[in-house]
């Protein structure tokens, strides 16, 4: 059983929703990311999405675009992201999901990636711009290495597509809560309820909801509907604002703690 | 050659659909509407009528007599797409897609533009059909194609400057995709080149295939034989695939695509994807991509904004690998010189993009006596006047009119 599967099994047993934290690896520099991830874990994050920076992040809003630019300027490559995973794994058992656009992975080669990712302690992969229709050759290498493959479901996905997404996913399914790019929003999307309901009808996999969740009360609402909430932009924004400050770690830890508090279901 | 693409939009190993899941159902909708429209006589009749009476099709195939004589080799014909309404081939695709948008009930149209020709054509068809129009354009391209920015605004479009990355076509497409993923229920993305996720590459080809179909009939009338070569510039590759497509089964006809050689052969200073790139994934499709060793998309450069892009359309990648088409590159300076020569021998000011194809014809013609070349003159050069002025400063002096050719 993968670390991701074990996590959701435990959360299910405890009847608590999980907190998934996204961070752009290498922002503000590759040497800092492991320490930021460990801070998020101390605050209560249950799973980390390690974002591989890319030059043309079409699914991301301005905050994560800028984070990618900072990470690339700091010299971050897929090699360094795997190094970061190794550093985290030396100190923690938190599940790690590699979160990436396709091209850096295609360039690295999927056979090599699968091998090196396992060796670095990565537990699964999510490909932002890979449709299930194109997925077969890539998923084959990743699965053979024992890694989970998480696919995105969207408010625009038809029932037929939701079934395909479920079929290609292992570990959990990532539900995109709104049509649009990553970013913060004042209110949660109305699409979440129907999307969770439709996805539940076709799969027994755990469901995580992301895109536009940035505050504890929003996480709380999502936590009542799904198995986990994903927070990305709000975390990356803290890194953007306080990247040069020594107290960034404690800020991330306390932000994660607030989110986790919001998520907690009464016993 | 096997008919391409397959039902999922693959040209051999290229093309396909590499997009976030949110865009998959909308792409399926566009594909369904496009397939239905191909079988719908009313749609086809309306498109044909607009192409004839509004855009100006068929365009002439013009024998460039003075140019041919000065080169002393191949006989050179120009397919005059520059004479179309709005000044380039782009209007063919825009008319097709705007009819599709209307069929799908979309009231808001977004587009990207590099040189501004696709933006102007999109703004034009939106004005014609009374649709809201937003065009994304890199700030660097807005600077060098100022005239087209103003034309778009005059036509009622909103031009949104993109300040990320290299501030050129690549970044404009990324921003248009972000808009589409956000406003997908109301909006049609009128993509302007043979790029992007399926069905765009095959659909855009379909709307431009009239270029080659007309040229094939016209050259047979004039020369009673097929041409020896078709030459066309390739940014994303829409004018080239439109010109090539009818000739693909004619094995004797060389298909020659011309990429931007830019300032030098160093990565970042050109847009020659075949000599400098490797297969990769960008903006929805797999094809040859200019990138660094870590898979980050590299910056590109060309004097011509319309050729300044890191990925080549997937069907060109396939034609290249099959050996059916040949791709070469022309540096900035040679394109400018070719433009000047066409101005003075034929009285035609070409777009800088098209000047790259003219330059390749100038290279080849002297050693090909008895052959017939067709150069697809994809656009006219009015939009490039500022760049021509920068590069021919002597013509701006008081005695500029005494300079000889």
Interface residues (C-beta under 8 A of the other chain):
Chain A: X54 X55 X56 X57 X58 X59 X61 X65 X72 X77 X78 X79 X101 X102 X103 X104 X105 X106 X107 X108 X128 X129 X130 X131 X132 X133 X134 X151 X152 X153 X154 X155 X156 X157 X158 X161 X165 X176 X179 X180 X181
Chain B: X8 X16 X17 X18 X19 X20 X21 X22 X23 X24 X25 X26 X28 X164 X165 X170 X171 X174 X177 X178 X181 X182 X183 X184 X185 X278 X279 X280 X281 X282 X283 X284 X286 X289 X291 X293 X294 X295 X296 X297
